[in-house]
């Protein structure tokens, strides 16, 4: 669901994310496991930059190796043969985990590539020409970024709109006062997912009849508008015909007056 996913990613990245498409290729779906645990999407941020975002979840000891492989794979997949390296896509790996990965008590971690100097503890920046060309300041803005969300470490206290999403991931529910982008839509999706088979059938039947009734109403409105428009057009045409007839009569009278005026001039002569 684009609206739901856009809401979560916007809150996570502190940006306005718009999904352009779900990316499909043979190479990124090597197995059924890949198919159900990984999705690559192309998005646009508030600056108009195009990003590849990979969302995945899996329980594996070598999970760090997996996300490294997956991001590298995504980069290679989306650089066409013959394109310059400057066209390498920015890849963001978002990993929602329901198992413990590594040692750490927090529930959200972010990783990126930073080049630190050996001696003066400075951070390597792009040079002026590179900054002007690529509109970026640091190499980390080019390299992949990684987000790891350890859902089970969350304490269920939502202090931010991003926390509201983590609460949803952990509890499959939302609170009435939640206001994160897309969260209300996610709540509706969850409500349907949590229905029994009978409840879902009844709900789908209700939605079907509601849409049918709405369709009938719109059709009736459109038909009524068309009918009224036709009546108005007919009346306008009738009045136009009447005006044309009156104009014709006036022209005829004017011709008669001109003829009489000519006759009077002849007599006068």
Buried (B, 14 or more C-beta within 10 A) or exposed (E): EBEBBBBBBBBBBEBEBBBEEEBEEEEBBEEEEBEEBBBBBBBBBEEEEEBBBBBBBBEEEEBBEBBBEBBEBBBEBBBEEEEEEEEBBBBBBBBBBEEEBEEEEEBBBEEBEEEEEEEEEEEEBBEEEBEEEEEBEBBBBBBBBBBBBBBEBBEEEBEEBBBBBBBBBBEEEBEEEBEBBBBBBBBEBBEEEEBEEEEEEEEEEEEEEEEEEEEEEEEEEEEEEEEEEEEEEEEEEEEEEEEEEEEEEEEEEEEEEEEEEEEEEEEEE
